[in-house]
Amino acid sequence: MKFIIAISLIMTSSSVSAVGVDDDLTVFGTEIPRLFHSQQPGPYDQLFDTLVGEYPSYSLMRMPMRRAQRRFLAGEADCLFVGSKDPETYEQLGMPADEILLSDAVNRVAIRVYTRSGEMIVRDLEQLRGKTVAIDFGAGTSELFYKRFRDKDITILPVAKLEQAFSLLKQNRVSAIVAFDFDVELYVDGHPDDAEIFSYDPTYLLEENSDAIVCWRSEGSEAFIKHVNKRLEELKAEDPERSALRE
């Protein structure tokens, strides 16, 4: 999955001060309501606390996606919570592979195609030829990803929020929504009335990838990633059938 997930709208910060390997370790995270958010917390808030909360010294700064990406790429932070586990993501962004550290996978995510209930269920992009689809911004930041749609004469309508995408679907202004399945699950949790308005083929995935914490390589970040991976191993030892959130 050629993207960086950065998980909001208001920049906040929290810090822990103690004597540690790197007293200046900074982590950028971007907020999404009901996923990782200071006012509407979700499973990634708990995940972050579980993986990082006991680390002796760090600062967490929350901010919008593009700002988090831009400032992380500019070297203004040591780490990003979270990014793609796929190393090619960072090569495409011009980040030297030997300067990047990736934690073990913290969660699996997939991009799926959602259509209105009672209408066609998409099992091949060819079914959408000549139609318009709403693509959740985070799921389609790669030009190669967009090209798959353009090659089939599919009109792309990028949206910043899933609320917009589902509104367009209900108004028949788009034929389908392309989004992360995990984000759709969270959306439905907050909008249960919308659970019956869409259908999808659970066996059809456009892309699949795992989330990870990504850092610029340094002595401090190596210690930080080692700590995170140890916590992940402890979680798996408690329940071998699961990752931090889901397989």
Disulfide bonds with the S-S distance in Angstrom:
Cys79-Cys215 2.02
